[in-house]
Amino acid sequence: MMTPGRRSSTFTRLLRHGFTDPSAAERLMESAELAPIRNDPVLLDALGATADPDLALLGLVRLVEAQDGHTAQRELLDTLIAAKPLRDRLLGVLGASAALGDHLARHPLDWQALVMYEPQDLHPGTAEFERGLAEASDPVTLRVAYRRCLLSIAARDVCGTTDVAQTAAELADLATATLRAALDIARAAAPEDAAMCRLSVIAMGKCGGHELNYVSDVDVIFVGEAVDGADEGKALRAATRLASHLMRICSETTVEGTIWPVDANLRPEGRNGPLVRTLSSHLAYYQRWAKTWEFQALLKARPVAGDVELGETYVATLAPLVWQAAERENFVPDVQKMRRRVVENIPVAEIERELKLGPGGLRDVEFAVQLLQLVHGRADTSLRSGTTLDALKALAAGGYVGRVDAVLLEDAYRFLRSMEHRIQLFRLRRTHLVPEDDADLRRIGRSLGLRTDPIAELNREWKRHASVVRRLHEKLFYRPLLDAVAQLAPGESRLSTNAARERLVALGYADPAAALRHLEALASGVSRKAAIQRTLLPVLLGWFADSADPDAGLFNFRKVSDALGKTPWYLRLLRDEGAAAENLARVLSAGRLAPDLLMRAPEAVALLGDGDGGGLEPRSRAHLEQEILAAVGRASGGEAAVTAARGVRRRELFRTAAIDIVNSYGTEETPANADQGALVDLVGGAVSDLTAATLAGTLRAVVRDGWGESLPTRFAVIGMGRFGGHELGYGSDADVLFVHEPREGVDEQEASRAANSVVSEMRRLLEVSSADPPLLIDADLRPEGKSGPLVRTLKSYEAYYRRWSLVWEAHALLRAEVVAGDEELGRRFIELVDPLRYPAEGLGEDAVREIRRLKARMESERMPRGADPTLHTKLGRGGLSDVEWTVQLLQLRHGWAEPGLRTTRTREALAAACAAELISGEDASTLDEAWVLATRVRNAVMLVRGRAGDTFPSDGRELAAVGRYLGYGPGHVGDMLDDYRRTTRRARAVVEEMFYGAAER
């Protein structure tokens, strides 16, 4: 009798052999069914070797119970103990699959399918599986026979007789045999239909690729033809009935469950298209309508059932189209976008457990391999395999993929597929999610040979392999481009020059020969610099390819590297600061302006790598003024001082352009900023503050150089137009007024000469040709325009505005704001003009009519000849002028009564008008959206072309770059133009009502 509180020796042995519930296992071991063998040590050792000993023991007891009589039970148990192959197979299956345990309990004689261990039984093919299904005559018996065959595949799998690739191939062969058996059943049920048509079943996806899972949709396409003399329409209807019946036979749930769904949605037009088409109909669709992903899917097409000749003709006919897919415009971006879309559709709660579709999952490997096949399979027929691992081996053998990368990727793919198989095998359910339950994770880990700490080891190996896939799947496409121009070890295969050019063209490079020269210059040699470049370039090439002009990105990168290559921090920054490398790639390939600014002082690249990107945040006006005034103070002379100020301006323009580009493009870690208005405000505020600080520094330099510490007159600069409104773009001139006031005791003429000298010298120094971009000063909004004096005293302004001021001048003064010079004088100027721009009781009707007349005249006279008025951002329909004049008319009419309207900023004034109920929320939103969009387009044009413009570029690549900046992917330039026209058309409708309308506002 056992002492209370003591464990039995059986209990302890069960624990040692891996049982997690030894109490339940002990009761099962004591059951009558196992009496003949319970004390045989072979049994416990065999159970302990399974993935889940508790599950295996329970399944064994159920199987013995299900035998028909004592004799059958004894035969099973004797064979189990005597025959190690059966013991390993049977208990291995029972410990890995509850579903197959259920099958054996329902069909207790099927264990005998595992007894045979002949050589031909080790690796059966389609013919052997067809024999195994031969007696099936209806959906129920087909399911039973299918499970019996599946039992033998699973047994070989869990025992290690077959590896994961062989198992996947056997599952595909079993699916082929099953489709043939199902078609035979369908034909037998409708012999008239069968006699009327030829029907071929084309396997797609994993079945077509000979790499099927335990439970997966079996993707197919049906192709049909009429037999000689039959009506084609009737024959296609007959073929459709047969195909539909075949699908139901496999998919429907019966008393024996289901086999797997047959999915025909990869056919032309998907679920909206006919289930069966003729070969000519298929060909016409693929020649005219098919998308890139549909050719990618055809990589795996394989005839498996029905009319063999028709199936082979189908594949042979479409194959040339498949291998021409890489010549399609935007081929690589289309494939990559398809992959991103798959990831984006994964529920957030599942993405970390998604084994197939998540980042670093099986789909990443498959997409990368298929992309390379489509690019290089045109010229190299050895790559045309539908099986992922075979294709990967061929790519490595041909030098299209680095051998080490291929080995790492194959190991990761095999491990992830093995995990997927074990997850599905347990319940025979279609899933790609790694379970969260510890018992499930333990079973999976043990089934993969991880026995010390199965859960921890499984998670560690899974994350390691997923990390390898994430790191390699993008690099896989780019690394061999470097090997093509580098010195390789003896015996290493390299990408041929032609293959490298093919790949570069597929990536969007217009001049692949030049690109290869740049790569050779950057990455050849044995220096540490070249070694780091070889590490960086595969990733950089991908980022360049994501732009509208990869050639420019790579060329600019070579120029920056040539300039900075000998500085120790440059390559270290790019290697160690992930954000710096990606930010640089975006900036160098987004257009001309930012690279031009960077090339003038390449050390500014350091701004791109300040930790979390904070180095790109624009500096405040006070900070900028402090730096510029300090630089001016250190300089020896006016020209040197202004050169220093312009150098700061150039660096800060680069900083602003860089953060604008990075925010507009997004990065791998941070999506593009969806708030377009915030991006416009960021650029407008940063450039306006920088311009004000530059003027302040230039003013200080000119005064110090000519007069010492102070001028004989007080002097202020008033910002006007977009400058005063904090809305400057990259290419905007600085609209200003100059005002001065003689100091006490100074002759007015002397003061006037000094003020005019200051203005002339400021303009000269800011516009003189140098390495830094000029800052053009425009004073045409002064009283009397170009005919009036460049500088006036405050009293002169007062006298002029009192006697001669015109409506347009009051209109222009809405934007007036002090930007540099004597703050007190500037404040008094603003006090002087406030009554003009915010007239008491608002504008009179005559003045309103005059403003409308001026606007109409500007629209008719200033629009450039030949310009499309629907696409001109400044003067076109619903563009900047339309929105600004509408808002400014509200300010002129209501600014006296509504304090919120007393602002120089368009968006602020529009929001205030909405808050005051002078415009509806919907109309205000429409105007704001159009103004922001037009401003973004102007900024984009300057970034892309390097010079200002008010219309979309006519060059296709430049237009695509503008689209990329605005968030439109490759091939969507037409959508961008349509969206612009739609947005501005709606804005113009609001302008017609608010600005030209007769209603009082």
Buried (B, 14 or more C-beta within 10 A) or exposed (E): EEEEEEBEEBBEBBEEBBBBBBEBBBEBBEEEBBEBBBEBEEBBEBBBBBBBBBBBBBBBBBBBEBBEEEEBBBBBBEBBBEBEBBBBBBBBBBBBBBBBBBBBBBBBEBBEBBEEEEEEBEBBBBEBBBEBBEEBEEBEBBBBBBBBBBBBBBBBBBBEBBBBBBBBBBBBBBBBBBBBBBBBBBBEBBEEBBEBBBBBBBBBBBBBBBBBBBBBBBBBBBBBBBEEEBEEEEBBBBBBBBBBBBBEBBBEEBEBBBBBBBBBBBBBEEEEBBBBBBBEBBBEBBEEEBEBBBBBBBBBBBBBBBBEEBBEBBBEBBBEBBBEBBEBEBBBBBBBBBBEEBBEEBEEEEBEBBBBBBBBBBBBBBBBBBBBBBBBBBEBEBBBBBBBBBBBBBBBBBBBBBBEBBBBBBEBBBBBBBBBBBBBBBBBEEBBBBBEEEBBBBBBBBBBEBEEEBBEBBBEBBEEBBEBBBBBBBBBBBBBBBBBBBEEEEEEBBBBEEBBBBBBBBBBBEBBEBBBBBBBBBBBBEEEBBEBBBBBBBBBBBBBBBBBBBBBBBBBBBBBBEBBBEBEEBBEBBBEBBBBBBBBBBBBBBBBBBBBBBBBBBEBBBBBBBEEBEBBBBBEBEEBBEBBBEBBEEBEEBBBBBBBBBBBBBBBBBBBBBBBBBBBBBBEEEEBBEEBBEBBBBBBBBBBBBBBBBBBBBBBBBBBBEBEEEBBBBBBBBBBBBBBBBBBBBBBBBBBBBBBBBBEEBEBEEBBBBBBBBBEBBBEBBEEEBEBBBBEBBBEBBBEEEEBBBBBBBEBBBEBBEEEBBBEBBBBBBBBBBBBBBEEBBEBBBEBBBEBBBBEEBBEEEBBEBBBEBBEEEBEEEBEEEBBBBBBBBBBBBBBBBBBBBBBBBBBBBBBEBEBBBBBBBBBBBBBBBBBEBBEEEBBBBBBBBBBBBBBBBBBBBBBBBEBBBBBBEEEBBBBBBBBBBBBBBBBBEEBBEBBBEBBEBBBBBBBBBBEEEEEB
